[in-house]
Amino acid sequence: GSFQKAVTIYNLPSALMVALTSSIVPAVSACLSRKDSRGAGQIAESALRVGALLAMPAGVGLALLSGPIIRMLFPNTNQEVASASLLVLGVASIFVCIQLLCSAILQAHGQVLLPVFQVALGSAAKLAVNYTLVQRPELGVKGAPVGTLVCFAVIALLQLASIRRLTQHPPNYRRVFWKPALAAAAMGVVVWLLHPLLGRFLGNTLAVLGTIAVACLVYAVLVVALRILSKEDLMLMPKGEKLAKLLRLDEGK
């Protein structure tokens, strides 16, 4: 159905987290085995910052371009339901990515059952929201994405709180999220202004692709200008050393 089409697209940002989560557990575990809790905290902070850097613009872009993206990829589906669903799911995808990273950090610190319990709490919240919203005639299936958003927001916030409480050197969340959020918000303004302008002269597909291309360029410039990434952050990514040399990053922030 239309909701499932939106879910297909919303899953894309979380796919970006696979390489990152697979590098967190061994890196943090290696630090903890050497009794280097400070190093483990720095890796966790870097992983969350890189994750936020990837997830936030993807989520903002999916939310703001929800309607045009659905029209481009699924022209024959129910546009109202699919577009409304993707708008909410775009925001939810940010929390999904953060939750995946937090789960890996907690598992690396030996907290294997805690994330499972938190997922259960998030699922219970989703069921409660879905039960309340989906049965309302004016919402129907359009209420289901709200349950998904609440579910992963609850899980992510619980896990961030657990990391702060259970680790000796927890990440500085202001340092992790502030600059990526600022850059994603600025990129969102560009998307919001540019797409209607391009839509006047180009077809929907070219307007969407052109907006995404410009938004990516603007976001990349902001990442460099705001010096969001450090060399340590890039070391968690594939080809990170080459990227650090290309961006001429020193050891500090």
C-alpha positions in Angstrom: 0.0 0.0 0.0 0.9 3.7 0.0 2.2 3.5 3.6 4.6 0.7 2.6 5.9 2.7 -0.3 6.9 5.5 2.2 8.5 2.9 4.5 10.7 1.7 1.6 12.2 5.1 1.2 12.4 5.9 4.9 14.6 2.8 5.4 17.4 4.3 3.2 19.1 6.5 5.8 19.4 3.7 8.3 21.3 1.7 5.7 24.1 4.3 5.9 24.6 3.3 9.6 25.7 -0.3 8.8 29.4 0.4 8.3 29.5 2.8 11.2 27.8 0.4 13.7 30.0 -2.4 12.6 33.1 -0.4 13.5 31.9 0.9 16.9 31.7 -2.4 18.9 35.3 -3.6 18.2 36.8 -0.1 18.6 35.1 0.6 21.9 35.7 -2.9 23.2 39.4 -2.5 22.4 39.6 0.7 24.4 37.8 -0.9 27.3 40.1 -3.9 27.3 43.0 -1.5 27.7 41.1 0.3 30.6 41.0 3.4 28.3 37.5 4.6 29.2 38.3 8.1 27.9 39.2 6.7 24.5 36.0 4.6 24.4 34.0 7.8 25.2 35.8 9.7 22.4 34.9 6.9 19.9 31.3 6.9 21.0 31.1 10.7 20.6 32.7 10.5 17.1 30.3 7.8 16.0 27.3 9.7 17.2 28.5 12.9 15.5 29.2 11.1 12.1 25.8 9.4 12.4 24.0 12.7 13.1 25.9 14.3 10.2 24.5 11.6 7.8 21.1 11.1 9.3 19.9 14.7 9.9 20.2 16.0 6.3 18.7 12.7 5.0 15.7 13.0 7.4 15.2 16.7 6.7 15.3 16.1 2.9 12.9 13.2 3.0 10.4 15.3 5.1 10.6 18.5 3.0 10.5 16.7 -0.3 8.1 13.9 0.7 5.4 14.8 -1.8 7.7 15.4 -4.8 9.7 12.2 -4.0 6.6 10.1 -3.9 5.3 11.6 -7.1 8.7 10.9 -8.8 9.1 7.2 -7.6 5.5 6.1 -7.1 3.2 8.1 -9.4 0.4 5.6 -9.3 0.1 5.3 -5.5 -2.2 7.3 -3.2 -0.3 10.5 -3.1 -1.9 12.0 0.0 -1.3 9.0 2.2 2.2 8.2 1.0 3.4 11.9 1.1 2.0 12.5 4.6 3.5 9.2 5.8 7.0 10.0 4.3 6.9 13.5 5.9 6.6 12.0 9.4 8.9 9.0 8.6 11.6 11.3 7.4 11.8 12.8 10.8 11.6 9.3 12.4 14.6 8.1 10.3 16.8 10.5 12.3 15.9 8.8 15.5 16.2 5.3 13.9 19.8 6.1 13.0 20.7 7.5 16.4 19.0 4.4 18.1 21.1 2.0 16.0 24.4 3.8 17.0 23.3 4.0 20.7 22.5 0.2 20.7 26.0 -0.5 19.4 27.6 1.7 22.0 25.7 0.1 24.8 26.5 -3.4 23.6 30.2 -2.5 23.4 30.0 -1.5 27.1 28.5 -4.9 27.9 24.9 -3.7 28.2 23.3 -6.4 26.0 19.8 -6.7 27.5 19.2 -3.0 28.2 18.7 -2.0 24.5 16.2 -4.9 24.2 14.2 -3.6 27.2 14.2 -0.1 25.7 13.0 -1.3 22.3 10.2 -3.1 24.1 9.2 0.2 25.8 9.4 2.0 22.4 7.2 -0.7 20.8 4.6 -0.3 23.6 4.5 3.5 23.0 4.0 2.8 19.3 1.1 0.4 19.9 -0.5 3.0 22.2 -0.2 5.8 19.7 -1.3 3.6 16.8 -4.3 2.4 18.7 -5.3 6.0 19.5 -4.7 7.6 16.1 -5.3 4.9 13.4 -8.9 4.3 14.6 -9.7 8.0 14.1 -11.6 8.3 10.7 -9.9 11.6 9.7 -6.4 10.0 10.1 -6.7 6.2 9.5 -3.4 4.8 8.2 -1.8 8.2 8.2 -1.6 7.9 12.0 0.7 4.9 11.8 3.9 6.9 10.9 3.3 9.0 14.1 3.5 5.7 16.1 6.8 4.9 14.4 8.2 8.3 15.1 7.2 8.1 18.8 8.6 4.6 19.1 12.1 5.4 17.8 12.2 8.8 19.6 11.5 7.1 22.9 14.2 4.4 22.2 16.8 6.9 21.1 16.2 9.3 24.1 16.3 6.4 26.6 19.5 5.0 25.1 21.2 8.4 25.0 20.3 8.8 28.7 21.6 5.3 29.5 24.9 6.1 27.7 25.3 9.3 29.8 24.5 7.4 33.0 26.5 4.2 32.5 29.7 5.3 30.8 32.6 6.9 32.6 33.3 9.4 29.9 29.9 10.0 28.1 29.7 12.0 24.9 29.1 15.7 25.0 25.7 15.7 23.3 25.8 19.4 22.6 29.0 18.9 20.7 27.5 15.9 18.9 24.2 17.3 17.7 24.4 21.1 17.7 26.5 21.8 14.5 24.9 18.9 12.4 21.5 20.2 13.4 22.4 23.7 12.4 23.8 22.6 9.0 20.8 20.4 8.3 18.4 23.2 9.2 20.2 25.6 6.8 20.1 23.0 4.1 16.4 22.5 4.8 15.8 26.2 4.2 17.6 25.9 0.8 15.4 22.9 -0.1 12.2 24.7 1.0 13.0 27.7 -1.1 14.6 26.1 -4.1 12.3 23.2 -5.0 9.2 25.4 -5.7 11.4 27.7 -7.8 12.8 24.8 -9.9 9.4 23.3 -10.2 8.2 26.3 -12.1 10.6 25.7 -14.9 11.4 22.0 -14.8 9.3 18.8 -14.4 8.9 17.2 -11.0 11.7 14.7 -11.5 14.3 17.3 -12.6 13.2 19.7 -9.9 13.7 17.0 -7.2 17.1 15.8 -8.5 18.3 19.4 -9.0 17.2 20.4 -5.4 18.9 17.3 -3.9 22.1 18.1 -5.8 22.2 21.7 -4.7 21.3 20.7 -1.1 24.1 18.2 -0.9 26.6 20.8 -2.1 25.3 23.4 0.4 25.5 20.8 3.2 29.0 19.8 2.3 30.2 23.4 2.3 28.6 23.9 5.7 30.2 20.8 7.1 33.6 22.1 6.1 32.9 25.8 7.0 31.6 24.8 10.5 34.4 22.3 11.0 32.0 19.7 12.2 34.2 16.7 11.6 37.6 15.9 13.2 40.2 13.5 11.9 39.1 11.0 14.7 35.5 11.2 13.4 36.6 10.3 9.9 38.7 7.4 11.0 35.4 5.5 11.8 34.4 5.8 8.1 35.6 3.9 5.1 38.5 5.7 3.4 38.5 8.0 6.4 42.3 8.8 6.3 42.1 9.9 2.7 39.0 12.1 3.5 40.9 13.7 6.4 43.8 14.5 4.1 41.5 15.9 1.4 39.8 18.1 4.0 43.1 19.0 5.6 41.8 18.2 9.1 44.3 18.4 12.0 44.0 16.3 15.1 41.7 18.7 16.9 38.3 20.0 16.4 
